[in-house]
Amino acid sequence: MESVLDVGVGSGIFLACLARLGAKNLWGVDISASALNATEDLLRQEVPTVPRHLLEGDMWCPLDPKQRFDVIVANLPHFPANIIPNDRPKTWTGGEGRILMNRFIQALPQRLQPNGIAFITHHDLVGLTATMQCIRSSGLEGKTVSQWTVFESPERMSAVSPQVILEGNETLEYFGGYAFIDARTIAITLNG
């Protein structure tokens, strides 16, 4: 694993783990300077000798357009409502969930090495069927490699539009007044 990228690097935990798994060059992109500072601090402490390149900017923008990676990871804020938890900066919002997911996926064919792989976290309320269609239409293959069920509070669910709930309800279940929906990690590779 020569070169890895974390889009929306946050604290840098994925990059540190990938370095411990043998990544030789670490790349991280985030729109938050404080996230990049936290990543630098963590990497300096955990994997001080592994070369790293931390860039501030939106998703793919700060990268060379021809640059490809062996592994790409992303835990994008894609919950389909504008909710900013108290412990997150104002730049962290999932209101553009489908848009962010599509932008990330559609760029993967130009960013993955021929035998590369991407891993994304996916909250099914954003629409699993739509995500899998985007993956296929981008010339990629995707499969779930882990899956779990999450509780969504009434406050979070009330911020989601009825249209989004209708479109993204494949795994949504209600028990009494409580909402539960699946989340997963999807592995994505180039088709063929």
PyMOL commands that set and color helices and strands:
alter all, ss='L'
color gray80, all
select helices_A, chain A and resi 13-20+33-46+97-111+124-126+128-137+154-158+162-167
alter helices_A, ss='H'
color red, helices_A
select strands_A, chain A and resi 3-7+25-30+52-56+69-74+112-123+140-152+173-175+178-190
alter strands_A, ss='S'
color yellow, strands_A
deselect
rebuild
show_as cartoon
